[in-house]
Amino acid sequence: MSQDCHNHVKNTLRRWREKINCDSYRQWSQKSHVPELQFYRLENGLLEQTPLGVIRKIADSVGLPLDVAIRQLTQPQQGGETYPSEAYQQFQQETLAILESLLLQLPTFTDAISRHPDLPASRLLPFLQPLYQLLKTWGIEPIGQVGEIVRYNPQEHELMEDSSSPAKEIEWVRIRYVGYRQGDRLLYRARVSPVESTPHPTH
């Protein structure tokens, strides 16, 4: 890694550290659960040798998706040289490896559905497993399950329809569309419908 690239990574880390009000790598390490040594390795040009899991934890700590964090670490300055993109290529390769069976087989399955509309939808489920695996790898977790009845939490739930009762009086809801979170960051609220009578919760 050239000196310009080295400085770019160092400046990006400094900018992120200021964003989350961390005065030192030791403090950032405690916040992100990343060993302090990893930050110094990044500073010293070892980005390509840094595990993606470490970069993901750092990205989570500053509220960035993994791919955005990698781009910010590797992007070139305007008018400058292009910084090495091995880390981003590694990210792409690992993502493609997980999605390989889905990418290769889903188009064929889609064609089969168009030719045979009565094909059971359950045949599609095995093809979705790589997608679920990818979400798990990225630390993305679902909020609830479809059909599940849970206590209403306005921080995680979005009401799909008007209710005769104010939102603050709604106690139970049924999940219609699953939401997602990544670590402490909310990605999508689960979309829910109020349950009028007090139900037996499924969770």
C-alpha positions in Angstrom: 0.0 0.0 0.0 1.4 3.4 -1.0 1.9 6.3 1.4 -1.2 8.1 0.0 -3.3 5.0 0.5 -1.9 4.6 4.0 -2.8 8.2 4.8 -6.3 7.7 3.4 -7.1 4.7 5.6 -5.6 6.5 8.6 -7.7 9.7 8.0 -10.8 7.6 7.4 -10.3 5.8 10.8 -9.7 9.2 12.5 -12.9 10.6 10.9 -14.9 7.6 12.1 -13.5 7.8 15.6 -14.5 11.5 15.8 -18.0 10.6 14.6 -18.6 8.3 17.6 -16.7 10.5 20.1 -13.9 8.1 20.8 -10.7 9.7 22.0 -8.5 6.7 21.5 -8.4 3.3 19.8 -8.5 1.7 23.3 -11.9 3.4 23.8 -13.1 2.4 20.3 -11.9 -1.2 21.0 -14.2 -1.3 24.1 -17.1 0.1 22.1 -16.7 -2.2 19.0 -15.3 -5.3 20.7 -12.4 -5.2 18.2 -8.9 -5.8 19.6 -7.0 -2.5 19.8 -4.2 -4.0 17.8 -6.5 -4.4 14.7 -6.9 -0.6 14.5 -3.1 -0.2 14.4 -2.8 -2.9 11.8 -5.3 -1.0 9.6 -3.4 2.2 10.2 -0.2 0.5 9.1 -1.5 -0.6 5.7 -2.7 -4.1 6.5 -6.3 -3.6 5.3 -6.2 -6.5 2.9 -5.0 -8.8 5.7 -7.8 -7.8 8.1 -10.6 -10.3 8.4 -14.0 -9.1 7.1 -15.5 -9.9 10.5 -13.3 -7.3 12.1 -14.2 -4.7 9.5 -17.9 -5.5 10.0 -17.6 -4.9 13.7 -15.9 -1.6 13.1 -18.6 -0.7 10.5 -21.3 -1.6 13.0 -19.8 0.7 15.6 -19.9 3.7 13.3 -23.4 2.8 11.9 -22.2 1.9 8.4 -23.1 -1.1 6.3 -20.1 -3.4 5.6 -19.9 -2.6 1.9 -20.1 1.2 2.5 -17.3 1.0 5.1 -15.1 -1.0 2.7 -15.7 1.5 -0.1 -14.8 4.4 2.3 -11.6 2.7 3.3 -10.5 1.9 -0.3 -12.0 4.7 -2.4 -9.6 7.0 -4.3 -9.4 10.7 -3.6 -10.5 12.9 -6.5 -7.7 13.3 -8.9 -5.5 10.8 -7.0 -4.5 7.2 -7.6 -6.9 4.4 -7.2 -6.4 2.6 -3.9 -6.2 -1.1 -3.7 -9.6 -2.8 -3.8 -8.5 -6.3 -2.6 -10.7 -5.9 0.6 -13.8 -5.0 -1.5 -13.0 -7.8 -4.0 -12.7 -10.3 -1.1 -16.1 -9.0 0.2 -17.7 -9.6 -3.2 -16.1 -13.0 -3.6 -17.3 -14.2 -0.3 -20.8 -12.9 -1.0 -20.9 -14.6 -4.4 -19.7 -17.8 -2.8 -22.6 -17.8 -0.4 -25.1 -16.9 -3.1 -23.6 -19.2 -5.7 -26.4 -21.8 -5.7 -29.1 -19.1 -5.7 -27.5 -17.3 -8.6 -27.0 -20.4 -10.7 -30.3 -22.1 -10.0 -32.9 -19.4 -9.4 -33.2 -18.3 -13.1 -33.9 -21.9 -14.1 -36.5 -22.2 -11.4 -38.1 -18.9 -12.5 -38.3 -20.2 -16.0 -39.9 -23.4 -14.8 -42.5 -21.4 -12.9 -43.4 -19.4 -16.0 -43.9 -22.6 -17.9 -45.7 -24.4 -15.1 -47.6 -21.9 -13.0 -49.0 -24.6 -10.8 -45.6 -25.6 -9.6 -45.7 -25.6 -5.7 -44.2 -22.5 -4.2 -42.6 -24.7 -1.5 -40.1 -25.8 -4.2 -38.7 -22.3 -4.0 -37.8 -22.5 -0.3 -34.5 -24.4 -0.5 -33.2 -21.8 -3.0 -33.6 -19.1 -0.4 -31.3 -20.7 2.1 -28.1 -19.0 0.7 -29.9 -15.6 1.1 -30.6 -16.3 4.8 -27.1 -17.5 5.2 -25.8 -14.2 3.8 -28.0 -12.2 6.1 -26.6 -14.2 9.0 -23.0 -13.6 7.8 -23.7 -9.8 7.7 -25.1 -9.9 11.2 -28.6 -9.0 10.0 -31.4 -10.5 12.2 -35.1 -10.6 11.6 -37.6 -8.8 13.9 -40.3 -11.4 14.6 -41.8 -14.0 12.4 -44.8 -13.7 10.0 -48.0 -14.5 11.9 -46.3 -14.1 15.3 -48.3 -12.2 18.0 -46.2 -10.0 20.1 -46.4 -6.9 22.4 -46.4 -3.7 20.4 -43.1 -1.9 20.3 -43.2 1.4 18.3 -39.5 1.3 18.0 -39.5 -1.9 16.1 -43.1 -2.1 14.7 -44.9 0.0 12.0 -48.7 -0.2 12.0 -50.1 -1.2 8.6 -53.6 0.0 9.2 -55.5 2.6 11.2 -56.9 1.5 14.5 -59.8 2.9 16.5 -57.4 3.0 19.5 -54.4 5.4 19.7 -51.1 3.7 19.1 -50.1 4.2 22.7 -53.1 2.0 23.7 -52.3 -0.9 21.4 -50.8 -3.7 23.4 -50.7 -6.7 21.0 -50.0 -6.9 17.3 -49.6 -9.6 14.6 -46.5 -9.4 12.5 -47.5 -9.2 8.8 -44.0 -8.4 7.3 -40.8 -9.2 9.1 -38.4 -6.3 10.0 -34.6 -6.4 10.3 -31.9 -5.1 12.5 -28.1 -5.2 12.2 -26.5 -5.1 15.6 -27.9 -2.1 17.4 -29.0 -0.5 14.1 -32.6 -0.8 13.0 -32.8 -1.4 9.2 -36.5 -2.0 8.7 -39.4 -2.0 11.2 -41.7 -5.0 11.2 -45.1 -4.1 9.7 -47.9 -5.2 12.0 -51.6 -5.2 12.5 -53.3 -4.6 15.9 -54.9 -7.6 17.6 -58.1 -6.3 19.3 -58.6 -8.9 22.0 -55.9 -10.0 24.4 -54.4 -13.0 22.7 -52.2 -15.9 23.9 -48.8 -14.6 22.6 -46.8 -16.7 20.3 -43.6 -15.2 21.7 
